Amino acid sequence: MLAMPKTEEQLGFLRSHLRDRGLLGREFHIGLHKRGHTWRWSDHNEVNMDSNFNDLYGEDSNDVNCGVFFKGHIRSSKCSKARSYICEIKRGMEAVRILAFGDSLTRGYYGGGKEHHPYTEKLEFLLNTDSHKCFIVDNQGKDKEFAADMTKRLNKYLQKAPSWYKWIIILGGTNDIVHDKRPPLEKNWDRVVHDVIMAHQTAHKYGFNTIVVTIPEIDCEQTPKSDCRRMHKERLYVNERLRHYAMETSAAVLSDLAWLLPRYALEAEKRLYFWESGLHMKPRGYDKMAEIIYKDIVRNMK
């Protein structure tokens, strides 16, 4: 169930908690909606107006029907916008944490690094359509990281992890492929496979299940340049080995992002809709990535 901060004490708790985590400037869905002209909590009780709720009536539009928590206050907004949730966890309700670990694609890099739009925000939004659980998705993406460094960082993170994760979503290897200067031999490509799989094995060592995300297409793969052709062959090779690993490992499942969100198989208009030039996606691409991973999580959720 979504949180219902009805009192100043409850609002103060949320302000303090989000401020400590550096999240006070983000919008969060809460359990407050407008039915007709009346604002009601998720438990169907009507809002008792006081100064904390004045902003609910600032925008009288038919599609502004959700209450959100933003900068310590509750205000009205459109329900269609993807945001994180604040859940109220009561006895009998399951809290499910998921960790997304990887490089710049996990962090949501776009616009030359001036902006980030992590897919985990939309993923958390989709997962929390289930009112019987509260899903929290932690993002630990890092720009420009190689797979071996990612594995070391994951090991350190899990040693001190404050929570138990139902799943750890791992996407790595893109930078290894792009910057690989070794001869284009399978024995060299096996090193990339090894480094990515080591991240999964690290998570398994701590008792966590993982989601194996395949590496999406790189912008120049369809050009005749020799290095771009090498990237294409290496990425296909690495992905095929990752698919095999996911099928053979009981603690891992596959999310075949490369297959389900292609670049060059799309019409030019759709390609521009989802993809930037280079390695990264546009915000709509990251949202589509979230939808793909969401379906794989739901399919494998016990």
Backbone bond lengths (Angstrom), bond angles and torsions (degrees), N, CA, C in turn:
res aa  C-N    CA-C-N  psi(-1)  N-CA   C-N-CA  omega(-1)  CA-C   N-CA-C  phi
1 M - - - 1.472 - - 1.521 109.74 -
2 L 1.326 115.79 139.52 1.454 119.49 177.56 1.524 110.96 -70.75
3 A 1.331 115.04 150.05 1.463 120.98 -177.45 1.524 111.14 -63.71
4 M 1.311 115.61 145.56 1.469 122.21 178.25 1.530 108.73 -127.42
5 P 1.329 117.14 81.05 1.473 120.57 -177.96 1.529 111.24 -76.80
6 K 1.326 116.11 90.60 1.458 120.70 -172.65 1.526 113.28 -90.86
7 T 1.323 117.47 -17.30 1.459 120.25 -175.20 1.526 110.69 -117.91
8 E 1.312 116.25 161.07 1.456 121.41 177.29 1.534 110.34 -61.84
9 E 1.315 117.01 -34.26 1.467 120.57 178.51 1.532 110.69 -63.86
10 Q 1.324 116.19 -43.12 1.463 120.27 179.46 1.528 111.25 -68.42
11 L 1.321 116.60 -39.95 1.468 120.04 176.19 1.522 110.93 -62.52
12 G 1.314 116.39 -41.43 1.456 120.47 179.03 1.517 112.08 -63.21
13 F 1.336 116.27 -37.92 1.460 120.35 177.51 1.524 110.39 -61.90
14 L 1.337 116.58 -45.03 1.467 120.16 179.88 1.526 111.10 -64.44
15 R 1.328 116.94 -43.16 1.463 120.10 178.78 1.527 110.22 -57.62
16 S 1.311 116.64 -48.74 1.455 121.17 -176.99 1.527 111.13 -64.32
17 H 1.325 116.45 -43.73 1.464 121.20 -178.01 1.523 111.05 -64.09
18 L 1.320 117.33 -45.66 1.465 120.76 -178.70 1.524 111.45 -72.13
19 R 1.326 117.63 -35.48 1.467 120.66 177.33 1.527 110.24 -62.61
20 D 1.321 116.87 -42.44 1.470 120.55 179.94 1.520 111.86 -63.21
21 R 1.321 116.96 -29.47 1.465 121.76 -179.30 1.529 112.53 -94.44
22 G 1.331 117.52 3.19 1.460 120.67 -179.57 1.513 113.73 69.77
23 L 1.339 117.46 27.04 1.464 121.59 -174.53 1.528 113.05 -115.87
24 L 1.311 117.44 10.49 1.466 119.87 -174.21 1.530 111.75 -65.04
25 G 1.331 117.80 -25.46 1.460 120.82 -178.50 1.516 114.67 -86.51
26 R 1.340 117.79 2.65 1.461 121.25 177.61 1.517 111.01 -96.67
27 E 1.333 116.19 150.80 1.460 121.24 175.50 1.523 109.87 -86.23
28 F 1.342 115.48 142.06 1.459 121.02 178.20 1.529 109.70 -132.80
29 H 1.327 115.27 136.36 1.458 119.35 169.93 1.523 109.56 -67.04
30 I 1.328 115.81 141.30 1.466 122.10 171.37 1.527 107.62 -130.50
31 G 1.327 116.52 176.06 1.467 120.76 -176.11 1.509 113.29 -83.60
32 L 1.321 116.45 64.25 1.460 121.43 -177.53 1.527 109.17 -143.27
33 H 1.339 116.67 124.07 1.464 121.31 -177.20 1.529 109.98 -140.01
34 K 1.326 113.80 155.76 1.464 119.74 176.86 1.520 109.59 -97.14
35 R 1.313 116.74 126.03 1.468 123.51 176.11 1.525 107.45 -113.40
36 G 1.314 116.41 108.32 1.459 119.53 -172.79 1.517 109.35 68.40
37 H 1.329 117.04 -115.56 1.459 121.26 176.78 1.526 111.87 -110.81
38 T 1.334 116.14 11.83 1.456 120.16 -174.86 1.514 111.21 -116.36
39 W 1.328 116.04 131.77 1.459 121.08 175.78 1.527 109.53 -87.35
40 R 1.349 115.41 128.46 1.463 120.49 -179.28 1.526 110.48 -132.72
41 W 1.337 114.95 149.65 1.459 120.98 174.02 1.521 109.61 -77.32
42 S 1.326 115.76 168.12 1.468 120.14 179.87 1.519 112.63 -63.33
43 D 1.344 117.69 -20.90 1.467 120.56 175.85 1.525 112.14 -85.67
44 H 1.367 115.82 9.63 1.468 124.89 175.53 1.524 113.85 78.70
45 N 1.327 118.31 -1.37 1.466 120.03 176.91 1.522 110.47 -76.52
46 E 1.321 115.78 142.72 1.459 121.50 -179.74 1.532 110.42 -75.49
47 V 1.324 116.10 146.53 1.461 121.26 178.98 1.525 109.60 -69.64
48 N 1.322 116.08 130.84 1.466 121.23 171.99 1.512 107.96 -87.97
49 M 1.300 116.96 113.68 1.463 121.44 -172.44 1.523 112.43 -68.15
50 D 1.318 115.04 132.67 1.462 122.22 165.32 1.518 106.54 -151.06
51 S 1.302 117.40 -170.27 1.478 120.44 -173.10 1.523 112.87 -62.97
52 N 1.331 118.03 -22.54 1.460 120.12 -179.12 1.524 112.42 -70.22
53 F 1.330 117.57 -17.90 1.452 120.64 -172.78 1.525 113.09 -116.98
54 N 1.334 117.25 12.35 1.467 119.97 -178.85 1.514 112.57 -59.95
55 D 1.351 117.12 -34.58 1.468 120.42 -176.37 1.519 113.09 -69.58
56 L 1.311 119.17 -12.89 1.465 121.04 178.66 1.518 111.52 -63.69
57 Y 1.306 116.20 -27.32 1.456 119.99 -174.40 1.528 112.34 -104.29
58 G 1.322 115.14 18.20 1.466 118.53 -178.14 1.506 114.05 -81.04
59 E 1.353 117.94 -19.01 1.456 121.31 -176.02 1.522 108.36 -135.91
60 D 1.326 117.14 99.50 1.463 122.02 -174.38 1.521 109.83 -92.08
61 S 1.332 115.63 79.98 1.449 121.66 -179.33 1.516 108.97 -126.52
62 N 1.341 116.47 149.50 1.459 120.40 -176.45 1.522 113.38 -63.69
63 D 1.350 117.34 -28.12 1.465 119.24 -176.76 1.527 112.85 -101.29
64 V 1.339 117.35 10.11 1.462 121.30 175.84 1.524 107.24 -102.59
65 N 1.337 114.18 84.92 1.458 119.97 -169.57 1.516 114.71 -122.80
66 C 1.336 117.62 7.65 1.455 120.38 -178.55 1.519 111.07 -117.62
67 G 1.331 114.89 140.12 1.454 119.85 171.09 1.514 109.47 -90.67
68 V 1.335 117.12 134.82 1.464 121.26 178.65 1.525 109.28 -127.53
69 F 1.317 114.86 154.31 1.458 121.62 176.52 1.516 107.57 -99.73
70 F 1.344 116.78 120.70 1.466 121.22 -174.36 1.526 109.44 -146.40
71 K 1.319 115.68 122.47 1.463 122.24 178.58 1.529 112.12 53.97
72 G 1.322 114.88 39.27 1.460 119.70 175.07 1.508 115.53 84.84
73 H 1.341 117.28 3.48 1.464 120.69 -177.53 1.521 110.18 -130.98
74 I 1.323 115.38 161.06 1.456 121.82 175.71 1.518 108.64 -101.59
75 R 1.330 115.36 129.47 1.465 119.09 178.78 1.524 109.38 -141.94
76 S 1.309 116.09 167.14 1.465 120.96 -178.59 1.523 110.15 -88.19
77 S 1.336 115.10 150.94 1.459 120.07 178.76 1.525 109.05 -161.21
78 K 1.316 116.10 173.47 1.460 121.11 177.95 1.529 109.76 -74.96
79 C 1.329 116.06 138.04 1.465 120.33 -179.02 1.521 111.95 -73.51
80 S 1.323 118.02 -21.74 1.462 121.28 -172.88 1.524 113.22 -73.72
81 K 1.313 118.10 -16.56 1.456 120.63 -178.53 1.524 110.57 -73.98
82 A 1.338 116.26 132.71 1.470 120.85 179.04 1.524 109.66 -74.41
83 R 1.328 115.25 126.50 1.464 121.46 177.93 1.519 108.20 -142.38
84 S 1.311 115.74 168.04 1.453 120.19 169.37 1.527 109.24 -76.29
85 Y 1.323 114.95 165.44 1.452 121.63 -179.49 1.524 110.65 -112.95
86 I 1.317 115.36 153.10 1.457 120.82 164.07 1.522 106.28 -110.82
87 C 1.341 115.42 119.06 1.455 120.47 -177.31 1.521 111.12 -100.40
88 E 1.300 114.69 149.76 1.463 121.96 172.29 1.516 107.14 -105.32
89 I 1.322 116.41 106.84 1.461 120.94 -173.60 1.530 109.40 -91.92
90 K 1.306 115.23 114.08 1.455 120.97 179.33 1.529 109.75 -108.72
91 R 1.302 115.52 170.06 1.455 120.60 179.26 1.528 109.04 -58.54
92 G 1.342 115.36 132.32 1.457 120.21 -178.51 1.513 113.60 92.53
93 M 1.325 118.75 -9.04 1.458 121.94 178.41 1.522 108.98 -99.39
94 E 1.308 115.92 136.35 1.456 121.09 -177.52 1.524 110.89 -93.68
95 A 1.322 115.86 129.34 1.469 120.73 172.72 1.521 107.71 -98.96
96 V 1.322 116.42 125.48 1.461 122.13 -175.37 1.527 108.72 -118.71
97 R 1.319 116.05 120.64 1.466 120.70 178.72 1.519 109.74 -106.07
98 I 1.322 114.48 139.89 1.462 122.75 178.56 1.518 107.53 -129.45
99 L 1.318 116.83 139.63 1.460 122.47 179.07 1.520 109.56 -112.22
100 A 1.317 116.89 127.73 1.465 122.32 173.19 1.522 108.24 -103.96
101 F 1.321 116.56 119.56 1.461 121.60 -174.81 1.526 109.09 -125.99
102 G 1.339 115.70 134.76 1.460 118.03 179.96 1.507 112.82 168.65
103 D 1.331 113.98 -156.92 1.459 120.88 -175.83 1.526 110.32 -99.39
104 S 1.334 116.56 -147.32 1.467 120.76 -174.61 1.521 112.96 -66.04
105 L 1.340 118.36 -25.85 1.460 120.23 176.96 1.519 110.95 -68.07
106 T 1.312 116.96 -32.39 1.467 120.74 174.44 1.521 110.53 -72.59
107 R 1.309 116.46 -38.95 1.469 120.10 -178.50 1.530 111.96 -73.13
108 G 1.339 117.58 -20.25 1.460 120.23 177.36 1.512 114.51 89.64
109 Y 1.316 116.71 32.23 1.469 123.88 -177.98 1.530 110.66 -59.94
110 Y 1.323 116.34 130.77 1.467 120.76 169.89 1.522 108.85 -159.35
111 G 1.339 115.71 170.04 1.460 120.36 179.42 1.510 113.32 63.47
112 G 1.341 116.27 36.00 1.455 119.54 179.16 1.525 113.51 69.98
113 G 1.317 116.20 21.42 1.465 119.54 179.53 1.519 114.11 88.16
114 K 1.331 116.52 -1.12 1.463 119.18 178.30 1.527 111.52 -74.53
115 E 1.335 116.10 -22.88 1.456 121.07 -178.50 1.526 109.53 -134.08
116 H 1.321 115.74 157.74 1.457 121.95 173.05 1.527 108.56 -135.64
117 H 1.318 115.60 136.40 1.459 122.01 179.05 1.532 107.50 -132.87
118 P 1.325 118.66 78.38 1.462 120.72 -174.00 1.523 112.43 -63.64
119 Y 1.323 115.61 136.39 1.458 120.38 -179.87 1.524 111.52 -63.39
120 T 1.317 117.02 -19.84 1.458 120.86 -176.14 1.528 112.97 -66.56
121 E 1.331 117.98 -24.08 1.463 119.11 178.10 1.527 110.55 -66.57
122 K 1.336 115.98 -45.37 1.474 119.27 177.39 1.525 110.18 -69.64
123 L 1.320 117.78 -37.02 1.461 120.76 178.90 1.520 111.03 -60.42
124 E 1.318 117.13 -45.83 1.463 121.01 178.79 1.523 110.65 -62.59
125 F 1.307 116.09 -39.63 1.471 121.93 177.76 1.530 110.14 -59.40
126 L 1.333 117.09 -47.36 1.459 121.15 -178.28 1.527 111.70 -66.65
127 L 1.316 116.47 -42.70 1.462 120.27 -177.56 1.520 112.24 -64.15
128 N 1.308 117.16 -30.43 1.463 120.19 -175.34 1.518 113.23 -86.30
129 T 1.336 116.74 16.66 1.461 119.26 168.42 1.521 110.55 -76.28
130 D 1.342 116.89 -12.39 1.461 122.15 175.19 1.527 108.55 -87.74
131 S 1.334 117.05 111.09 1.464 120.74 -174.24 1.523 113.09 -76.67
132 H 1.346 117.62 -6.50 1.458 120.15 -178.28 1.523 112.81 -93.22
133 K 1.312 116.55 -4.30 1.455 121.05 178.34 1.526 108.48 -136.16
134 C 1.320 115.31 158.61 1.461 121.02 172.54 1.523 106.97 -119.74
135 F 1.315 116.53 114.38 1.459 121.59 -178.55 1.527 110.24 -97.69
136 I 1.306 115.08 132.53 1.460 122.02 176.45 1.526 107.33 -124.45
137 V 1.325 116.90 121.52 1.467 120.98 -177.44 1.520 109.00 -111.78
138 D 1.320 116.08 114.79 1.467 122.21 177.81 1.524 109.60 -90.65
139 N 1.320 116.58 133.46 1.466 121.25 179.75 1.520 109.86 -107.72
140 Q 1.339 115.51 123.80 1.455 122.01 176.34 1.530 109.16 -127.03
141 G 1.326 115.30 55.97 1.458 120.89 175.61 1.524 110.59 -87.15
142 K 1.326 116.54 147.59 1.463 121.38 -179.47 1.520 109.29 -138.61
143 D 1.323 116.60 125.53 1.459 121.36 -179.20 1.528 111.71 -63.46
144 K 1.329 115.73 144.86 1.474 124.88 170.25 1.532 113.56 64.77
145 E 1.322 117.85 23.94 1.459 119.59 -175.47 1.522 111.17 -93.38
146 F 1.324 116.04 140.26 1.451 123.31 174.60 1.524 109.16 -89.78
147 A 1.342 116.10 159.35 1.457 121.18 -172.37 1.527 112.40 -62.55
148 A 1.333 118.12 -40.56 1.465 120.07 -179.43 1.524 111.10 -63.43
149 D 1.333 116.57 -40.63 1.463 120.55 177.78 1.527 111.13 -68.19
150 M 1.330 115.58 -35.58 1.464 120.03 177.83 1.526 110.65 -61.94
151 T 1.330 116.44 -41.32 1.464 120.43 -179.86 1.525 111.19 -64.05
152 K 1.320 116.67 -42.51 1.468 120.21 177.74 1.521 110.70 -62.47
153 R 1.323 116.02 -42.28 1.466 119.97 -179.61 1.528 110.76 -66.46
154 L 1.334 116.45 -38.75 1.460 120.29 178.77 1.518 110.72 -63.45
155 N 1.319 116.93 -42.39 1.459 120.31 179.81 1.533 110.98 -60.30
156 K 1.333 116.46 -44.85 1.464 120.35 178.41 1.526 111.25 -64.39
157 Y 1.325 115.97 -39.65 1.461 120.02 -179.16 1.527 111.04 -64.41
158 L 1.339 116.52 -44.02 1.460 119.98 -176.26 1.521 112.32 -72.26
159 Q 1.325 116.70 -25.10 1.464 119.49 175.71 1.516 111.25 -61.49
160 K 1.341 115.57 -30.53 1.463 120.39 -177.25 1.524 112.34 -116.57
161 A 1.328 116.64 14.26 1.465 120.27 -175.48 1.522 110.98 -58.55
162 P 1.329 117.11 127.28 1.463 120.09 -177.59 1.517 113.28 -78.93
163 S 1.333 116.97 -8.82 1.466 119.59 -172.49 1.520 110.39 -138.17
164 W 1.324 113.57 161.36 1.456 120.48 172.28 1.523 107.85 -92.68
165 Y 1.326 116.35 130.18 1.463 121.18 -177.42 1.520 110.81 -103.23
166 K 1.313 115.35 131.76 1.466 121.06 174.62 1.521 110.19 -67.32
167 W 1.324 115.57 -41.16 1.462 121.88 178.41 1.523 109.32 -140.07
168 I 1.337 115.40 150.42 1.456 121.54 166.39 1.521 106.77 -120.70
169 I 1.320 115.78 118.83 1.464 122.11 -179.77 1.523 107.99 -91.18
170 I 1.325 117.53 123.46 1.467 120.99 -174.82 1.529 110.02 -122.04
171 L 1.323 114.89 123.41 1.465 122.31 173.91 1.520 107.67 -131.99
172 G 1.313 116.22 113.66 1.464 120.92 179.74 1.523 109.99 -152.66
173 G 1.325 115.81 169.72 1.452 121.40 176.83 1.514 114.94 108.42
174 T 1.339 117.35 -14.91 1.466 119.62 -178.29 1.525 111.29 -61.37
175 N 1.321 117.17 -47.85 1.467 119.77 -179.04 1.527 111.75 -65.78
176 D 1.320 116.91 -34.08 1.464 120.39 177.28 1.525 110.54 -60.85
177 I 1.333 116.04 -42.71 1.465 120.45 -178.52 1.521 111.12 -70.21
178 V 1.306 117.24 -44.76 1.467 120.72 -177.34 1.520 111.44 -63.50
179 H 1.317 117.17 -38.72 1.469 120.88 -173.21 1.528 113.13 -103.23
180 D 1.321 117.22 16.37 1.466 121.07 -178.56 1.532 109.85 -75.22
181 K 1.310 116.65 113.79 1.473 121.80 -179.09 1.530 112.45 -102.87
182 R 1.314 117.51 3.65 1.453 120.72 -179.47 1.525 110.57 -77.53
183 P 1.331 118.24 163.98 1.468 120.42 175.81 1.522 110.49 -57.11
184 P 1.341 117.65 142.56 1.476 121.19 -175.27 1.529 111.71 -74.73
185 L 1.317 116.01 73.55 1.462 122.10 -178.74 1.522 109.41 -119.82
186 E 1.327 116.31 147.22 1.454 120.19 -178.05 1.525 111.96 -60.31
187 K 1.313 117.51 -33.56 1.463 118.97 179.94 1.528 111.19 -64.50
188 N 1.340 116.95 -29.10 1.458 120.02 175.03 1.530 111.30 -77.49
189 W 1.315 116.32 -37.99 1.457 120.04 178.09 1.529 111.18 -66.80
190 D 1.329 115.57 -28.61 1.461 119.01 177.72 1.530 111.68 -61.80
191 R 1.316 116.40 -24.42 1.462 119.29 178.42 1.523 110.78 -66.80
192 V 1.324 116.71 -39.08 1.463 120.34 176.88 1.529 109.59 -64.56
193 V 1.332 115.76 -45.40 1.466 120.27 177.79 1.525 110.14 -56.16
194 H 1.322 115.48 -47.21 1.463 120.89 -179.38 1.520 111.52 -58.44
195 D 1.326 116.78 -45.74 1.468 120.22 -175.81 1.526 111.51 -66.54
196 V 1.346 117.25 -37.53 1.470 119.78 178.48 1.531 110.03 -70.24
197 I 1.318 116.53 -44.80 1.465 119.96 -179.85 1.524 111.04 -63.43
198 M 1.325 117.18 -33.83 1.457 120.36 177.64 1.524 111.30 -60.11
199 A 1.327 117.62 -33.22 1.472 120.17 176.52 1.527 109.68 -63.27
200 H 1.332 116.51 -43.11 1.462 120.15 178.21 1.522 110.77 -64.91
201 Q 1.312 116.49 -44.21 1.461 119.40 -179.48 1.529 111.92 -64.79
202 T 1.326 115.80 -32.13 1.465 119.61 174.82 1.522 110.68 -62.74
203 A 1.329 116.39 -45.40 1.467 120.08 177.72 1.524 111.02 -63.48
204 H 1.327 117.00 -41.34 1.470 120.58 -179.57 1.526 110.42 -63.90
205 K 1.327 116.09 -35.00 1.469 120.26 179.55 1.524 111.41 -59.08
206 Y 1.327 116.11 -33.26 1.464 120.56 179.61 1.535 112.44 -89.13
207 G 1.322 115.91 2.79 1.461 120.07 176.51 1.510 115.70 92.72
208 F 1.333 118.14 12.81 1.459 121.95 -177.61 1.526 111.26 -99.35
209 N 1.323 116.59 141.46 1.458 121.79 170.16 1.533 109.31 -80.92
210 T 1.325 116.23 152.61 1.463 119.63 -177.64 1.521 111.65 -127.26
211 I 1.319 113.69 157.56 1.467 122.39 172.14 1.519 107.73 -111.87
212 V 1.326 115.63 120.72 1.464 122.44 -178.41 1.528 107.93 -88.55
213 V 1.325 116.92 111.74 1.463 121.32 -179.19 1.530 108.47 -101.58
214 T 1.325 116.27 124.12 1.457 119.59 179.64 1.534 110.98 -74.29
215 I 1.326 115.45 156.38 1.465 122.37 -173.33 1.521 110.10 -83.58
216 P 1.333 117.89 122.82 1.475 119.72 -177.82 1.524 112.80 -73.22
217 E 1.329 114.60 167.95 1.469 121.30 -177.09 1.525 112.24 -61.60
218 I 1.314 114.49 149.00 1.462 123.11 177.44 1.527 107.61 -103.79
219 D 1.303 116.71 144.97 1.456 123.05 -167.75 1.522 114.38 -51.02
220 C 1.303 118.11 -43.47 1.470 119.33 -169.28 1.522 113.65 -91.07
221 E 1.322 118.74 6.36 1.462 120.89 -172.01 1.525 113.99 -59.78
222 Q 1.319 117.51 -28.17 1.455 120.15 -176.95 1.533 113.31 -92.85
223 T 1.313 116.93 8.37 1.464 120.41 176.95 1.524 109.62 -91.83
224 P 1.343 117.81 160.79 1.474 120.36 -177.71 1.526 114.45 -78.82
225 K 1.329 118.49 -1.53 1.458 119.91 -179.41 1.515 110.46 -60.18
226 S 1.315 116.72 138.27 1.462 120.44 -174.14 1.530 112.07 -62.17
227 D 1.330 117.53 -39.97 1.459 119.67 -178.88 1.526 110.89 -68.46
228 C 1.326 116.66 -34.58 1.464 120.36 178.72 1.525 111.03 -70.16
229 R 1.327 116.75 -37.91 1.459 119.72 175.95 1.524 110.17 -65.09
230 R 1.339 115.98 -37.77 1.464 119.65 176.62 1.517 110.89 -62.73
231 M 1.347 117.86 -43.35 1.465 121.37 177.76 1.525 110.62 -58.13
232 H 1.319 115.98 -42.24 1.457 121.30 -178.64 1.529 110.55 -60.91
233 K 1.324 116.09 -50.50 1.465 120.41 -178.53 1.529 111.41 -65.29
234 E 1.331 116.06 -40.72 1.464 119.54 -179.01 1.523 111.08 -66.28
235 R 1.328 116.81 -42.00 1.466 120.20 -179.63 1.530 110.45 -64.34
236 L 1.342 117.31 -43.81 1.461 120.21 177.67 1.531 111.22 -60.02
237 Y 1.327 115.71 -41.19 1.460 120.57 -179.80 1.528 110.95 -64.81
238 V 1.322 116.12 -48.37 1.468 120.29 -179.32 1.527 110.52 -61.92
239 N 1.330 117.34 -44.51 1.465 120.27 -179.11 1.524 111.81 -62.45
240 E 1.316 116.69 -40.00 1.461 119.03 -179.63 1.531 110.88 -64.08
241 R 1.304 116.28 -38.77 1.463 119.91 177.26 1.537 110.89 -67.97
242 L 1.327 117.04 -36.92 1.466 119.95 177.71 1.531 111.03 -66.84
243 R 1.335 116.57 -39.08 1.471 119.65 176.32 1.535 110.52 -60.69
244 H 1.293 115.17 -43.49 1.464 119.86 179.80 1.536 110.26 -63.05
245 Y 1.322 116.34 -42.38 1.466 120.35 179.39 1.530 110.71 -61.24
246 A 1.326 116.95 -43.27 1.463 120.30 -179.45 1.522 111.42 -63.86
247 M 1.315 117.35 -37.47 1.458 120.57 -179.85 1.528 112.06 -70.96
248 E 1.337 116.23 -32.27 1.462 120.72 -174.08 1.526 113.49 -91.25
249 T 1.341 117.24 -7.79 1.461 120.78 -173.37 1.524 110.11 -114.02
250 S 1.330 116.78 120.68 1.459 120.32 -175.15 1.523 112.84 -68.27
251 A 1.338 117.09 -24.21 1.466 120.57 -178.08 1.519 112.91 -90.01
252 A 1.342 117.66 7.27 1.472 120.90 -177.70 1.520 110.07 -132.71
253 V 1.335 115.32 146.71 1.464 121.16 172.39 1.524 107.91 -128.45
254 L 1.312 115.48 159.53 1.462 121.87 -174.57 1.520 111.08 -98.29
255 S 1.342 115.50 136.03 1.458 122.05 164.54 1.525 106.20 -121.77
256 D 1.318 115.68 103.42 1.468 120.50 -168.92 1.529 110.69 -86.56
257 L 1.317 115.17 70.64 1.460 121.71 -177.98 1.516 111.95 -58.57
258 A 1.332 117.05 -40.06 1.472 120.72 -177.68 1.521 111.10 -60.33
259 W 1.313 116.65 -36.71 1.463 120.89 -178.75 1.525 111.48 -80.21
260 L 1.318 117.01 -39.28 1.460 121.48 -172.26 1.529 113.76 -87.79
261 L 1.331 117.49 -18.21 1.464 120.61 175.69 1.526 108.31 -130.24
262 P 1.335 116.92 73.14 1.467 120.08 -178.86 1.522 110.91 -74.28
263 R 1.297 115.27 169.97 1.459 120.97 175.58 1.534 109.31 -106.75
264 Y 1.319 116.76 -59.02 1.460 119.78 -171.69 1.513 114.20 -83.23
265 A 1.332 118.79 -15.94 1.460 120.41 175.94 1.524 111.54 -76.87
266 L 1.331 116.34 -12.94 1.459 120.64 178.86 1.519 111.02 -82.56
267 E 1.322 115.79 152.17 1.454 120.04 170.38 1.525 108.92 -63.07
268 A 1.322 115.75 153.74 1.467 120.52 -174.38 1.518 112.33 -54.01
269 E 1.334 117.00 -40.01 1.470 120.30 -177.79 1.528 110.94 -65.30
270 K 1.341 116.58 -43.47 1.456 119.95 178.77 1.524 111.15 -68.96
271 R 1.316 116.44 -34.58 1.460 119.79 178.75 1.523 109.91 -61.07
272 L 1.319 116.59 -44.27 1.462 120.60 178.72 1.526 111.23 -67.96
273 Y 1.306 117.17 -24.87 1.460 122.54 179.93 1.529 110.71 -69.64
274 F 1.342 116.19 -38.63 1.461 121.01 -174.29 1.522 114.87 -102.07
275 W 1.329 117.42 -30.21 1.462 120.53 -165.54 1.521 113.35 -118.45
276 E 1.324 115.21 143.08 1.464 122.02 165.94 1.528 108.24 -90.93
277 S 1.321 116.74 170.07 1.457 119.43 169.50 1.527 108.07 -72.39
278 G 1.328 116.38 154.23 1.455 119.69 -178.87 1.516 111.78 92.09
279 L 1.318 116.94 -131.61 1.463 121.94 -173.06 1.518 113.77 -101.06
280 H 1.309 118.03 -19.84 1.461 120.20 -159.56 1.522 113.87 -109.11
281 M 1.310 114.29 168.04 1.456 122.55 -179.86 1.526 110.60 -101.83
282 K 1.314 113.67 166.00 1.448 120.82 168.06 1.532 108.26 -87.83
283 P 1.329 118.56 167.13 1.464 119.19 179.70 1.525 114.39 -50.05
284 R 1.337 117.51 -38.75 1.473 119.22 178.76 1.525 110.98 -65.18
285 G 1.336 116.39 -32.41 1.457 119.90 177.23 1.516 111.71 -67.42
286 Y 1.324 116.30 -42.29 1.466 119.28 177.78 1.532 111.31 -65.79
287 D 1.321 116.71 -34.55 1.466 119.19 176.55 1.536 110.69 -67.09
288 K 1.342 116.51 -38.44 1.458 120.34 176.41 1.529 110.05 -65.58
289 M 1.308 117.20 -39.42 1.468 122.20 175.05 1.523 110.12 -57.11
290 A 1.325 117.07 -42.67 1.468 121.49 178.51 1.524 110.73 -61.12
291 E 1.323 116.84 -41.76 1.467 120.51 -179.09 1.522 111.18 -63.61
292 I 1.332 116.49 -38.68 1.461 120.72 179.59 1.528 110.57 -66.33
293 I 1.316 116.96 -47.84 1.463 120.22 -178.73 1.523 110.66 -67.99
294 Y 1.325 116.91 -35.94 1.468 121.11 176.88 1.528 110.98 -56.62
295 K 1.321 117.28 -47.00 1.470 120.39 -178.79 1.524 111.20 -62.71
296 D 1.337 116.83 -36.99 1.456 119.00 179.32 1.531 111.52 -71.18
297 I 1.327 117.76 -35.40 1.463 120.35 176.22 1.521 110.62 -64.79
298 V 1.321 116.75 -48.84 1.473 121.00 -178.66 1.521 110.43 -61.30
299 R 1.321 116.46 -39.68 1.467 120.86 -179.22 1.530 111.77 -63.34
300 N 1.333 115.87 -28.88 1.463 119.62 -175.47 1.529 113.56 -110.76
301 M 1.324 116.80 5.39 1.460 120.35 -179.35 1.512 110.51 -77.02
302 K 1.324 116.47 126.77 1.463 121.84 179.52 1.521 109.91 -98.96
